[in-house]
Amino acid sequence: MTRSGDGDLVGPNKAVVFRHGSTLAEFATVNANTTSSADDWDFPTALVEAQADKLG
């Protein structure tokens, strides 16, 4: 992880966006344990599934 010029954390990240009816949801993760963008990790799909279930 590094800091960009405006202070935001920059590093390897993944995101999921989905729509249910008129609701749009987005979940993003940043893995602070990876040292390069070539390192891979599993996206926490349980988080997305739990939130999607709440939408019906």
VEXMARNU-374091 format. One line per 5 residues: number of its first residue (from 1); their letters; for each residue y, z negated, x of N, C-alpha, C. Coordinates in steps of 0.2 Angstrom, whole numbers, plus 2048, in hexadecimal, padded with zeros to 3 digits. Layout:
REM VEXMARNU-374091
NUM) A) Y:Z:X:Y:Z:X:Y:Z:X  ... $
REM end
This chain:
REM VEXMARNU-374091
1) MTRSG) 7FA:800:804:800:800:800:806:800:804  80B:804:802:811:804:806:817:803:801  81D:802:803:823:802:7FF:826:809:800  828:80C:7FA:82C:812:7FB:834:810:7FC  838:815:7FD:83F:813:7FE:842:80F:7F9 $
6) DGDLV) 840:810:7F3:843:80C:7ED:840:806:7EB  83B:804:7F0:838:7FD:7EF:831:7FD:7EB  82F:803:7E8:829:803:7E4:823:803:7E9  81E:800:7E6:818:800:7EA:814:807:7E9  812:80A:7EF:80F:811:7EF:808:810:7F2 $
11) GPNKA) 803:813:7EF:7FC:812:7F2:7F8:816:7ED  7F1:816:7EF:7EC:81A:7EB:7EC:817:7E3  7EC:81B:7DF:7ED:819:7D8:7E9:81D:7D3  7E7:81B:7CD:7E4:81F:7C8:7E7:81D:7C2  7E7:822:7BD:7E9:821:7B6:7E5:824:7B1 $
16) VVFRH) 7E5:821:7AB:7E2:824:7A5:7E7:824:7A0  7E8:82A:79C:7EC:82A:796:7E8:82D:790  7E9:829:78B:7E5:82C:785:7E9:82B:77F  7E8:82F:779:7EB:82E:773:7E6:82D:76E  7E9:829:769:7E5:827:763:7EA:827:75D $
21) GSTLA) 7E9:82D:759:7EE:82E:754:7F5:82F:757  7FA:82B:755:801:82B:758:802:827:75D  7FD:823:760:7FE:81E:765:7FB:821:76C  800:821:771:7FE:823:777:7FE:81D:77C  7F8:81D:780:7F7:817:784:7F6:81A:78B $
26) EFATV) 7F8:816:790:7F8:818:797:7F6:812:79B  7F1:812:79F:7EF:80D:7A4:7EF:80F:7AB  7F2:80C:7AF:7F2:80E:7B6:7EF:808:7BB  7EC:80A:7C0:7E9:805:7C5:7EB:807:7CC  7ED:802:7D0:7EE:803:7D7:7E9:7FE:7DB $
31) NANTT) 7E6:801:7E0:7E1:7FD:7E3:7E4:7FB:7EA  7E6:7F5:7EB:7E9:7F2:7F1:7E4:7F2:7F6  7DE:7F2:7F5:7D9:7F1:7FA:7D7:7F7:7FE  7D9:7FD:7FB:7D8:803:7FF:7DD:804:804  7DB:807:809:7DF:808:80F:7E2:80F:810 $
36) SSADD) 7DF:814:80C:7E1:81B:80C:7DF:81E:805  7E2:824:804:7E1:827:7FD:7DA:82A:7FD  7D7:82A:803:7D0:82D:803:7CB:828:800  7CD:821:800:7C8:81C:7FE:7C8:81D:7F6  7C2:81C:7F3:7C1:81D:7EC:7BF:816:7E9 $
41) WDFPT) 7C1:815:7E3:7BF:80F:7DF:7BE:811:7D8  7BA:80D:7D4:7B9:80E:7CD:7BF:80C:7C9  7C1:810:7C4:7C6:80E:7BF:7C3:809:7BB  7C7:804:7B9:7C4:7FE:7B4:7C4:801:7AD  7BE:805:7AC:7BE:808:7A5:7BD:803:7A0 $
46) ALVEA) 7BB:7FD:7A1:7BA:7F8:79C:7C1:7F6:799  7C6:7F6:79D:7CD:7F5:79B:7CF:7FA:795  7CE:801:797:7CF:806:793:7CB:806:78C  7C5:805:78D:7C0:804:787:7C3:7FE:782  7C4:7F9:785:7C6:7F3:781:7CD:7F4:77D $
51) QADKL) 7D2:7F8:780:7D8:7F9:77D:7D7:7FF:778  7D3:804:779:7D1:809:775:7CE:806:76E  7C9:801:76F:7C6:7FE:76A:7CB:7FB:765  7D0:7F8:768:7D5:7F4:764:7D9:7F9:75F  7D9:800:762:7DD:805:75E:7D9:807:758 $
56) G) 7D2:806:758:7CE:808:753:7CA:80E:754 $
REM end
